Each structure stands twice: as structure tokens, then as C-alpha cells.
Amino acid sequence: MQEFTALPAVCAMGVIDTLRELGLAERVGIKWPNDIVARVAAGEDEPFDRKLAGILVEAKASADGPFAVVGLGVNLHPVTVEGDGSQVSPQALEPISLDELMGGDGCPDVQELAGMLRNAMIARVDAWAARMATMQAGMGPMAPILSEYFDMVPMLGKQVAVIAPTGRVMDTGTFSGLDIWGRAVVITPAGEQNYPSEAVSLRQI
């Protein structure tokens, strides 16, 4: 069951595979641990500051052993946020849709996109599971994918704020990497700190 902590990241990589298929390789990335973020325009200096998709993984146990249910929400069309924004999480990013990223040209319909995403996530999970089965005991579940995952996380190496679920800024520093359990490693003025994804989020500053 503890190995399932890597599943959100593995599934996020599958989503990135699909978006790259759609020609968005330079426009999308993963916001640790598993949100899919995008930038409005291509270009090295453009920030990945819009949210395109979110992933939720729920682990369960049955008589046949542990299993997980993966939920994925993608903004397919432009999103309108109603109200004054007071109910929006303090660390929430402004949304962007696939239609907007693709300029309304060639955006797949819901069924086609769902099939592409499902197949890509299952392929990633199967490959991860096969590699986990060959690894030595005690290796963390992120170990098989860390190197490739790093390449999909544009916030790595950047200055970030460490934010509690309440929106309070707990610390600031450089997002330097992840450990084999998926915890964010942030170099702060007080030294290196490791943060689990269930306790904090990171925002680039």
C-alpha cells in the first residue's frame, strides 16, 4: 500500500504523454506532486502558472489485495469562476482549458480525450509496476521514475513558497528535488527541509 504514494506522479506523467501527443510539449508540465499546469504562451521565460488538470488517487484494500482508484479532471473548455472568489483556495492557480491551449484547433472531444488519457496512464502505471517488481526491497516508490519525472516539473530549481492547506506561508527556499518517497526537498535559510505532499503545496515566487 505504501508504494501507492507514487501513483499520482506516475499518472501525471501519463497525462503529460498525452498532451505531448497533442503537440503541447513546450506548454505543459507537472506541479508537484500531480497537478498539470500550463503556460499561456510558449517561451522559456513564460511561467507555468495556469492549472489545466488535477488528479486524485484513492487507495483501498480488498480481499484480493490493495488497489487504487484514479480520478482525473481536465479543463476541456474555458472555465468561468462564479462569485467573488472567496471560496477559492489561497494557493489555487487560475484555470486554463485545452481549447485555449490549442487555439480551438484539433482539440479532441471528451470521449476521444478520455480514451487517450486512460491508455496513457495505464501504460505508465504498468511500466512503473514492472520496474518496482525488479527493485531491491526498501527502495522508495518514486525511485524508478525520478529522473524522468524531474524533467516534467518546471518548478524544480526555482524559488518557492511552502504553503500550508490554510494558505499560510510556512517557509521559502529553492525547490531542489524529491526523495524516493516523493517528498519535496526545499533548501531554506535554515537548511534542507523535506515536505510530504499531503501537508503542503508549493508556489513559485
C-alpha positions in Angstrom: 0.0 0.0 0.0 2.8 2.5 0.8 4.1 2.1 -2.8 0.9 3.7 -4.0 2.2 7.1 -2.9 3.9 7.3 -6.3 0.7 6.7 -8.3 -0.4 10.4 -8.5 3.0 11.3 -10.0 3.0 8.2 -12.3 -0.5 9.1 -13.6 0.5 12.7 -14.1 3.3 11.5 -16.3 0.8 9.6 -18.4 -1.3 12.8 -18.8 1.9 14.7 -20.0 2.5 11.9 -22.5 -1.0 12.5 -24.0 -0.6 16.3 -24.0 2.8 15.9 -25.8 1.0 13.8 -28.4 -1.4 16.7 -28.9 1.6 19.0 -29.7 1.8 20.7 -26.3 5.2 19.5 -25.1 6.6 23.0 -24.5 3.4 24.3 -22.9 2.7 21.9 -20.1 4.3 20.4 -17.0 3.6 18.9 -13.6 3.2 21.0 -10.5 4.4 18.7 -7.7 3.0 16.3 -6.9 0.4 15.7 -9.7 -1.4 18.8 -10.9 -1.0 19.6 -14.6 0.0 23.2 -15.3 0.4 25.2 -18.4 1.8 28.5 -19.7 -0.3 30.8 -21.8 2.4 31.2 -24.4 5.4 29.1 -25.4 8.8 30.5 -24.5 11.5 29.8 -21.9 10.6 32.9 -19.8 6.9 32.2 -19.6 5.7 30.9 -16.3 3.7 27.7 -15.8 1.1 29.5 -13.8 -2.3 28.1 -15.0 -4.0 24.9 -14.0 -5.1 22.5 -16.7 -5.9 19.3 -14.8 -5.9 17.7 -11.4 -5.5 14.1 -10.3 -6.9 12.4 -7.2 -5.8 8.9 -6.2 -7.7 6.9 -3.5 -6.1 3.7 -2.2 -8.3 0.9 -1.0 -7.9 -2.6 0.2 -9.9 -5.7 -0.6 -9.8 -9.5 -0.1 -7.7 -9.6 -3.3 -5.2 -7.0 -2.0 -4.7 -3.3 -2.3 -6.0 -1.3 -5.3 -6.3 2.3 -6.3 -9.0 4.4 -8.0 -7.7 7.3 -10.1 -9.9 10.4 -10.8 -8.8 12.9 -13.4 -10.4 16.3 -14.1 -9.3 18.2 -17.2 -10.5 21.7 -18.2 -11.6 20.9 -21.8 -13.3 24.2 -22.4 -12.8 27.7 -20.9 -13.8 27.8 -17.3 -15.9 30.6 -15.7 -15.4 31.1 -12.0 -18.6 32.4 -10.4 -18.9 34.6 -7.3 -16.2 36.8 -5.7 -13.5 34.1 -5.5 -13.8 33.9 -1.7 -14.2 30.1 -1.8 -11.1 29.6 -3.9 -8.2 28.0 -2.1 -5.4 30.6 -1.3 -2.9 28.5 -3.3 -5.2 27.8 -6.3 -3.9 28.7 -9.8 -6.1 30.3 -12.4 -7.5 27.7 -14.7 -6.8 27.3 -18.4 -8.5 24.9 -20.8 -7.3 22.6 -23.5 -9.3 24.5 -26.1 -7.4 27.7 -25.1 -4.0 26.0 -25.3 -4.7 24.5 -28.7 -6.3 27.7 -30.0 -9.5 25.8 -30.8 -7.7 23.8 -33.4 -7.7 20.0 -33.2 -8.9 19.7 -29.7 -10.3 16.1 -29.2 -13.8 15.5 -27.9 -14.5 14.2 -24.4 -14.6 10.5 -25.3 -11.5 10.6 -27.5 -9.5 12.5 -24.9 -10.7 10.2 -22.1 -9.6 7.2 -24.0 -6.2 8.7 -24.8 -5.6 9.7 -21.2 -6.8 6.4 -19.8 -4.5 4.4 -22.1 -1.5 6.6 -21.4 -2.0 6.5 -17.6 -2.4 2.7 -17.6 0.8 2.3 -19.7 2.7 4.4 -17.3 1.4 2.5 -14.2 2.1 -0.8 -15.8 5.7 0.2 -16.7 6.2 1.6 -13.2 4.8 -1.6 -11.5 7.1 -3.8 -13.7 10.2 -1.8 -12.6 9.1 -1.8 -9.0 8.9 -5.6 -9.1 12.6 -5.8 -10.1 13.9 -3.4 -7.5 15.6 -4.2 -4.2 13.4 -4.1 -1.1 13.4 -0.8 0.7 13.7 1.3 -2.5 11.1 4.1 -2.4 8.2 4.0 -5.0 9.5 7.1 -6.8 12.9 5.6 -7.5 12.0 4.1 -10.9 10.7 7.4 -12.3 12.5 10.2 -10.5 14.8 11.2 -13.3 12.1 11.4 -16.0 9.6 13.0 -13.5 12.2 15.8 -12.8 12.2 16.7 -16.5 8.4 17.3 -16.3 8.4 19.5 -13.3 9.2 23.1 -14.4 9.3 24.4 -10.8 12.4 22.4 -9.9 15.4 24.7 -9.2 13.1 27.7 -8.7 12.4 29.8 -5.6 9.2 28.7 -4.0 6.9 29.4 -1.1 5.9 26.4 1.1 2.2 26.8 1.8 0.0 25.1 4.4 -3.5 24.0 3.5 -4.8 27.1 5.2 -2.9 29.3 2.8 -0.2 30.3 5.4 3.3 30.6 4.0 5.4 28.3 6.2 8.8 28.8 4.6 10.6 29.9 1.4 13.5 28.4 -0.4 14.8 26.6 -3.5 12.9 23.6 -4.7 15.9 21.3 -5.2 14.4 17.9 -5.8 12.4 15.0 -4.5 13.3 12.0 -2.4 12.4 8.4 -3.3 9.2 8.7 -1.3 8.0 11.8 -3.3 8.6 14.4 -0.6 9.7 17.8 -1.9 13.2 18.8 -0.9 13.4 22.6 -0.3 16.7 24.4 0.6 15.6 27.1 3.1 17.6 29.6 5.1 17.5 27.1 8.0 18.8 24.2 5.8 17.3 21.4 3.8 13.7 20.5 4.6 11.6 17.6 3.3 7.8 18.2 2.8 5.2 15.5 2.1 2.5 16.5 -0.5 -0.4 15.8 1.9 1.0 18.5 4.2 2.0 21.4 1.9 1.8 22.8 -1.6 4.5 24.8 -3.4 4.1 28.1 -5.3 6.8 29.7 -7.4 7.9 33.2 -6.2 
